[in-house]
């Protein structure tokens, strides 16, 4: 998402979770990219982490250019995102890569209340 000027975007807060969507202004949880805002540099929005399915995550990257709309995440969306990001990071450290939810230990389940 290339930010042209101050009127083209809301006041993003570093460390906050936002939902981004290429075509829908509502940015419903289904079909949106969840991303934790890092910074805007040279008019380009950067994310600390992001996920479109709350299973697979991408870390430290630019927001892809096809996303036009965004909104601040709800507390429920934030809770689910952080839980799943922590689970992803745990599995990444344990196995060197994240396993799909069916391969998760039975005592831990993916949190998707969306």
N, C-alpha and C positions, 0 to 999 in steps of 0.2 A: 504494500500500500504506500504509494508515494504521496506524501503530504505536501500540497502546493503552498498553503499559507495557513495562518492561524484559524481562519474561518472554515476551513475544510475538515476540521476534526474537533472532537471534544477534548477537554483537558484530561489527557491520559495521566494516570498516576503509576509511577514505577512500582512494580511488585503486585499490582492489581490484576485480576482475571477479567478478560473481555471475551466476548463471542464475536466472531467475524463471519460474514457471509458474502458470497459474490453477487447475489441477486435479490435476496429478501431483506427488506428493511427491518423486519421483526427479529431477525437472527434467532430463529427458534433453535432450541438445543439440538434437535435432529437436523443434521446437514450443515451445521456450523463448525468452524474451527475454534476451539477453545485455546486461548493463548494468554500467558502472563507477560504483560508489557514490561519491556526493559527501558528503551529510550527511542528518541527520534534523532537521527544524525543525518545531516545533509538531506533532510526531507524524507528520509526512509525510516519506516517503523520497524524496530527490532523487538523480538520476543525472547524471553528467557527460556520458555518451553512452550510446546503446543501439542494438541492432539485433536483429531477429528472423530475418534471413536472411544476415547478414554481407556484404550488398551495399549496402543502404540504411541510413543511420544518422540518428539524431535526437540533437541536442545540448542539454544543459542543460535538463532537464525533470523533472517529478514522475513517479514510477513510477505507471502507470495503476492504478486501484483494484481491478481484477479479478484481479490477481496475488496469490496467497495463499502460495505456497511458494517457497523459494529455497535455493540451495546455492552454495558457493564454487566457482569455475571451476578446472578442472585446468590444469596448465602448458601442455598442448597446446591447450586451448581459449583460453587467454590469448594464446598465440603467434598463433593464427589470427585472433583478434579484433583484436589490435593491428596485425598486417600489413594486414588488410582496412580497418581504420579509417584507417591511414596512406595507403593507396591511395585510399580515398574522399576524404580531405582533399586529396591531390595532384590528383585529377581535379576536385574542386570548385574549387580555386584556378585550375586551368588552363582550365576550360570554364565556370565559373560554376554548374555542376551536375554531379552524378555520372552518368557514363554506365554503362549495363548492362555486364556482363562481356564480352559479345561485341564491344563497341565499344572495349575496352581495347587499348592498343598490344600487338602480338604478343610483345614482350619481357617484358611483365608480365601475369601471370595471377592471378586471384583465388585466394586460399589457403583452401580449405575441406576440411580433412582430417577433418571430423566424421562 
